[in-house]
Amino acid sequence: MQFKDTYHLNFIKNNPMNFQEIDFDILSIPREIAELKWLCHSDVPRYIDLRKTIVTSGIGLSDSPHYGTISQIFRIIFLDFLGINTQIVLGDLDSYSTRNQNYDVVIERSKIYYEFIRKLGYKGILRTQREDKDVLLTAYLCSNYVIDQDFFDAEEDLSDSYKENKIYSGITYSVKQAILLMVADFLSLGINNKYKHVVVMLGLDEHVYVLLAKKVLEQMKLDFSISGLYSPLMKGLNGHKKFSKSIKGSGITVDMSDEEVENIILHMNDEYTSANESCLYQLCHSVGLYDTKTLFSIRNAFTMKDDYSIDEIKKDYIQRIKHINQLWRDCCKNSQYKLSANF
């Protein structure tokens, strides 16, 4: 039930990193369950001491979260629920520097994200970038082991989409800082927090950051491991390649009204040749909180293109989205800022 559509298959085939199928009980999670959550991995050890392992992920704060972001939050909540050490880093400094956003607004947005993620049920480590000064020190230590070309090699696969939408101009000085800080986030967990295995959970298009972190790890001759656990990209709306906070119209966001959500889901132009390529199926798969049996039933409806069943799925899914969006609105009630990138 993985998203093994043409894009993902070609991406894995054509990239230099050692992507591997999830063919074992990864992080002690039964393989058949892990395959529902992630697409592939790179070098996650088959046998691993979970007491000395942490799974970390980061969330950008450039705008209100879309449902690609929500899907990542639910994945890490799943790991946290299983008792696995986890961390979510809120990218406040990234939004300030690379998106040139007002610092006070970014700080306010980080507080709302914090409350929202807790309301969704996450109990693991949740912090902003500005809170951990040890990571800033680690970034300086790492800087002695990277060269300028490393940053250009670490551009995301879909960076051209961001350039086309005029929200990213390329590898600037502030982008280099953001990449270095992200690498330091990963390495600090081994250097300062003494974990033996750091598993970075990212979207597949972000695998380059793990690749750079592993390179620095080897050059610094550190005695812990860094590996990647990759989620599939969620197909964007209106012809966009992926859901993105930065690309307007590409996805469903938590600040949309109930009417907007209903209109998008009921009337989306969801063209697909297989269930895996359906935007709505990907949403249900990643964000629906459905059990395994129900997911198989939903997949079958999309495979058979059963219009009646798909209409019922849409109605149910709309209610799930409305509930999550209401949680976000509750967290925003006392904000003194308009929490949009266009302030």
Secondary structure, DSSP 8 states (H G I E B T S, - for coil): -----HHHHHHHHHSSS--B---S-GGG--HHHHHHH-SEEES--SS--GGGEEEEEEEE-SSS-BHHHHHHHHHHHHHHHTT-EEEEEEEHHHHHHHS---HHHHHHHHHHHHHHHHHTT--SEEEEGGG-HHHHHHHHHHHTT--HHHHHHT--TTHHHHHHTTS--SS-HHHHHHHHHHHHHHHHHHHTS--SEEEEEEEGGGHHHHHHHHHHHHHHT-SSEEEEEEE-----STT-SS--SSSTTSS-BTTS-HHHHHHHHHH-----SSGGG-HHHHHHHHHS---HHHHHHHHHHHHHT-HHHHHHHHHHHHHHHHHHHHHHHHHHTT-SS--SS--
